[in-house]
Amino acid sequence: MAVGLASCKIESGCDACAIMQTVSPGTVRGYLKRAFKDNLAAVQAAMQQLANAYSPEAIGKKGYDFYVDFRCVV
């Protein structure tokens, strides 16, 4: 289970806003495949390495900053 994200316009362009909706893991996988294309395996490896380097509490506090570092340019 994952928290759903809806696209919304902000001053700096297109970004995501959190909404309270359940999204299936398959839907998330599909989104990641489309977003990262041929780079998905490398991004997943880097994200896993990052996740292993921090406590769950630290990831919870800095999660959006980590996302910003990994997200695709729109």
C-alpha positions in Angstrom: 0.0 0.0 0.0 1.2 3.5 -0.8 -0.1 7.0 -0.4 -1.5 8.4 -3.7 -0.1 11.4 -5.3 -1.9 13.9 -7.5 -0.2 16.2 -9.9 -0.6 19.9 -9.3 0.8 23.1 -10.7 3.1 25.1 -8.5 5.2 28.2 -9.2 8.3 26.1 -10.1 6.4 23.9 -12.5 4.6 20.5 -12.1 4.9 18.8 -8.7 3.0 16.3 -6.6 0.7 16.9 -3.7 0.0 14.2 -1.2 -3.6 13.0 -1.0 -5.1 10.2 1.2 -5.8 7.5 -1.2 -4.5 3.9 -1.5 -2.5 3.1 -4.6 -1.5 -0.5 -5.5 2.2 -1.5 -5.6 1.7 -2.4 -9.3 0.5 1.1 -10.1 3.5 2.6 -8.3 5.9 0.2 -10.2 4.3 1.2 -13.5 4.7 4.9 -12.7 8.3 4.4 -11.8 9.0 2.4 -15.0 7.5 5.2 -17.1 9.2 8.0 -15.1 12.8 6.6 -15.0 12.7 4.4 -18.1 16.2 2.9 -18.7 17.5 4.4 -15.5 15.1 2.6 -13.2 17.5 -0.1 -12.1 20.3 2.4 -11.3 17.8 4.6 -9.4 16.4 1.7 -7.5 19.9 0.6 -6.5 20.8 4.2 -5.4 17.5 4.5 -3.4 18.1 1.2 -1.7 21.7 2.2 -0.8 20.3 5.5 0.6 17.6 3.8 2.6 20.1 1.4 4.1 22.2 4.4 5.2 19.5 6.1 7.3 17.1 5.2 10.1 13.4 5.0 9.3 12.9 8.1 11.4 15.6 10.1 9.5 14.0 9.0 6.2 10.6 10.1 7.5 12.0 13.5 8.3 14.0 14.0 5.1 11.9 11.9 2.7 10.8 14.8 0.5 14.4 16.1 0.2 15.5 12.6 -0.9 12.6 12.6 -3.5 13.7 16.0 -4.8 17.2 14.6 -5.4 15.9 11.6 -7.3 12.9 12.9 -9.2 13.0 13.3 -13.0 13.1 16.7 -14.6 9.7 17.6 -16.0 
